[in-house]
Amino acid sequence: MMMGSEKMNNPMEIEDKNIEKTKISLMRILVEKQDPSSKEVEDGTLRRFLRARDLDVEKASNMFLKYLNWKRNFVPNGSISPSEIRHEIQQNKMFLQGWDKKGRPIALLLAARHFQHEGGVDEFKRFIVYLFDKIITRMPPGQEKFIVIGDLKGWGYANSDIRAYLAALSLVQDYYPERLEKLFVVHAPYIFMTAWKVVYPFIDPKTRKKIIFVDNKSLKSTLLEEIDESQLPATLGGKLELVPIHNS
């Protein structure tokens, strides 16, 4: 109890929170002046954009205003419906179930099921937005981040889709900042590194730190550090059956 009390009253932490609170207020004044719809946005959202830009109010404000404009144009109805992503859903490659030890929701991607289709990269981007919004609605109060496990077992050149990877990366970094806690990449074949070398330069340094390539020999033990066995997919040695994202 003593340690918890001391941590709560740490002067440095209190000062940091006060600085952040002040900057949120300054940011709110800026963005509401340029886009009145910002008044409907909670402080937590502004905080995530601020943190993504190292508490630089001007940079965070520009990033946030860009997000609002994108949201209005890309998701005019407020959400993506399954009918808009039918090719993506048919591939049955994304699953949503379970939580890590800190209450963050977990998404699992079976990358070998992804193939380019007639819907193109635009439908893929809608699918990613659909996924993120689904994850966010599952977050318990006080939680803002999620975990993704990318299972590359069976991945080959037929699954390689650099445009889609870059599109997903852009969405995570530009429009859903400070949402991804960690991306565990498991069962990555050697040939995947060719695609990885193309994508890597476009990854923000903050995002790079969140991407963890897990060695096959320590796969289960690494995941169990963050996720209880009862919350791990059965395909990765856990106890949960896979639930497709559109059925979750």
N, C-alpha and C positions, 0 to 999 in steps of 0.2 A: 504493500500500500504506500509506503514511504517513497519508493522509487517512482511510482505512478504519479504521486502528488508533486514530487520534485520536477518530473518531466513536464507536467501540466503548467507549472509555474516558472519554467525556464525563461529568463528575461529575453534571451535571444529569440526564442520561438514566438514570444508575445510581440516583440518588436517586428519580426518578420510578418506576422499576421496583420499587424496594424498597418505596415507599409503596403501590404497586398490589398487590404481593405480600402486604403486611401486611393490606390491606383485603380481599383475597380470603380470607385466613385468618379474619378477623373475620366476614365474610359467611358462610363455611362453617359456623362455630359457630352462627350465628343460624338459618340455614335447616335445618341438620340437626336442631336442637332442635325445630323446628316440623314438619318433614317428613323422617323418617329415610331416605326413598328418595333424598334429596339426596346421600347418601354415594356413590352410584353415578355422580354427575355429575363430569366432569373440570373442572379449574381453568379451562380455556379458556372453557368455557360461562359460568361465574360471571364471568369477566373481561369478557365481552361485555355482560352485564347491568349490570355495574358501570360500564363506559364509557358505556353508554346513559344512565345516571343521574349522569354526571359524578363518579363515584367516591363517591357518597353511599351508604354501606353499607345504611342502613335502607330507602331508596327502592329500591335495587337488589334487596334481599332480598324486599321486598313484590312487586316486579315478577316476580321469579323464581318465587316461591311461587304467584303467580297463573298463571304459565306452566305449572307442574307440574300444577296442578288442571285447567287447560284441556286439557292433553295427555292426561290420564287419561280425561277425558270425551269429547273430540272425536276422539281417535285411540286408542280402547281396545285395538285389536289391535297397536298400535305403528307401523302404517303404513297408508296408504290404498291399496286395491287398485283396478285399472282398472275392475272391475265396479261400483264405487261412484261412478264419474264418467263413465259411458258417454256421456251427452249432451255433456259437455265435450270428450271425446276425439273424438267424431264431427265436431266443428267443425274439427278439424285446424288449430288456430290457434297452438299453442305448439311451439317447436323448441329443441332443446338440442344444441349442438355447438361445438367450438372453444374456445380459451382466449385471453385477452388477453396482453399482453407480460409480465405478472407472474404468469402461471399461473392466473388466475382464470377459472372456467368462464363461458361466455356463453349466455344464453337469448334467443331472439328471439320476440316476439309479433306476429302479424299481426292487428291490432285490428279490421280490417274483417270478420273472420270470426266475431267474437263477437256472438251474439244471445241474448237471454233465452229460456229454455226451461222445460219443466215441472219440471226438477230444481231450479230456483230458486237463490237465493243460497247456500243450504246446500251444494248440490253444487258451486257455484263455489268456495266456501271449501275444500272437500275437494280440489278440483283444484289450488288454489294450494299447499296443504300437500303434495300429491303432487309438484308441481313443485319446491318448495323442497327437499324431501327427496332428490329425484333429483339436483338440482344439488349438494347437499352431499356426496353419495356420490362425486361426480366430482372433488371437490377434492383436489389433491395434498397430501402432508404439509406442514404449516406454513401452509397457506392457509386462510383463514376466510371470504373474501368472494367475491361473484360480480357479474357485469355483466348487465344486461338492456337489450335494444334493443327499444323499442316502436315498431313501424312502423305509422303511422296512414294509410298510403296507401289511399284509397277509403273511409275512415271517414265515416259519415253518422249522422243522427239515429236510424236504425234500429239502430245499433250502440251507441248511448248507453245506459249502464247504471250510473247513479250508485251504486246500492246495492252493485253488484259492486265498483266502484272503491273505495268506502269500506271494504268488507270486506277487500279485498286490502291496502289501506293499514294497516288495523288489525292484520292478521296480521304484516306486515313490522315495524311499530313496536313491537307489544306482545309478540310471541312469537318473532320472529327478529331481535332487535336486533343491530346491527353486522354484519349479513350482506351487505347491499346496499352495494356500492362505488359504482356509478353506474347511473342509468337514463337512457339516451339516447332521447329522443323525436324520431323522424324523420318527415318527410312529414306534419306536423300541419296539417290544413286549418283555415281560419279559423273554421269553425263549431264546431270542437272546443273553442275557448276558452270557449264558453258552459258546457260541462260542467266545464271546468277551473276556472272561477271558483267553482263550487259546491264542488268538492273541495278546493281550495287551503287554505281556512281550517283544515281538519282535518289538514293535514300538519305534522308536528313540524319546527321550524326546522332541526334536524340533517338530516332527510330532504330538506328543500327544497334544501339545498346539493348534494345528490347527483343532483338531477333536471336534466338538460341538454337544452334544446330546441335541436336542430341545424338550422341554415338549409340549405335545399336546395343552395344554391350551394357551400357548404363541407362538404357531407355526408361525402363520402369522405375528404377530408383530415382532418376532425375525428376520424372513427373510426380512421383509420390512425395517429393519435398514440398511441392506446391498444392497437390491435389490428393485427396483421400481416395483410397482404392474404390470405395463405394460410389465415387463420383467420376471415375475414369471409364471411358468406353471399353466394352468387352474386347474390342479389336486390339486394344493396347494393354491388355492384362487386367482390366478393371471389371466392374460388375454391371455397368449400364448398357442396355441395348441401344442401338443407334436409332435416333428419332430425326427424320428429315426436317429441315428448317421450316418447310411449309406446313408441317403437321404439328409443330411445337406450339 
